[in-house]
Amino acid sequence: MFEHEQFQKKLYGRRKGPKLSAHKEDLRQTLLPKHALNIVQGTDPRDYFAPRVEDVWLEIGFGAGEHMLALARTNPAVGLIGAEPYESGVAKLLSHMEDNPPANLRIHEGDARDILAALPDGSLGKVFVLFPDPWPKTRHHKRRFIQTEMLTAFARVLRAGGEFRFASDDAGYAAWTLERALAHPDFAWTAQSPADFNARPSHWPPTRYEAKALHGPPVYYSFVRA
Ligand SMILES: C[S@@+](CC[C@H](N)C(=O)[O-])C[C@H]1O[C@@H](n2cnc3c(N)ncnc32)[C@H](O)[C@@H]1O
């Protein structure tokens, strides 16, 4: 078992925000159950979708879900699974998709580690961690979602040739992640030059936090599962 506290299931950050509008509360009651991920240990994630999909991608901490929703709309043969414990973020995603809910999108209103623990080996094509909470103070670094043990968990659930995408506007967290990924035997960094990570690749949809970029210019890393 993992020894690091990251795997002891303590969730840092908010679950509840301001009171939801009546409409968003209604969407939680009506639309969320149709897209909620019913996690079953060991299930091939393609079986979470009807019609069955060819591949499955996981977004961790999707915020208001713009990135995941854009990918679901442009990749109808792929199933998108997203984890986000913040109720207001989930409600925003529901309001973005209510006019045309995509059949290939599943939501876990909770901790991404619940999903990772249940996935079989080599069952995902991509994992996205975009603008995760940076936890800049040294004593809080252990709260960062990216830890070597987490990269090992990603390597387990990604198939060979699969991809882990990371973005951050926090230089400290970016360096932290790069250092760990470069040292990890199962991942290879795809960048050939700074131009490859200083600008968002055109095939990556934007996110809300990227638009704010509060801490500095964002970086965009892509690592391939060996
Ligand atoms: C700074 S926000 C970024 C949101 C979004 N990715 C974006 O770029 O707009 C980080 C998000 O990660 C979520 N988060 C934190 N810990 C998480 C966990 N263990 N599993 C899933 N999401 C998590 C938070 O609730 C928060 O919404």
The ligand as an ORCA input file, in Angstrom:
! r2SCAN-3c Opt
* xyz 0 1
  C      -7.489     25.528     -8.905
  S      -8.843     24.525     -9.317
  C      -8.668     24.286    -11.090
  C      -9.940     23.835    -11.752
  C      -9.852     23.564    -13.251
  N      -8.955     22.460    -13.536
  C      -9.447     24.791    -14.042
  O      -8.329     24.803    -14.570
  O     -10.246     25.725    -14.127
  C      -8.366     22.947     -8.658
  C      -9.538     22.011     -8.492
  O      -9.088     20.732     -8.049
  C     -10.093     20.194     -7.227
  N      -9.524     19.097     -6.409
  C      -8.729     19.216     -5.309
  N      -8.440     18.001     -4.803
  C      -9.070     17.097     -5.612
  C      -9.154     15.682     -5.608
  N      -8.531     14.947     -4.652
  N      -9.886     15.078     -6.566
  C     -10.516     15.815     -7.520
  N     -10.451     17.150     -7.582
  C      -9.745     17.786     -6.641
  C     -10.567     21.386     -6.430
  O     -11.873     21.190     -5.877
  C     -10.541     22.511     -7.451
  O     -11.791     22.699     -8.080
*
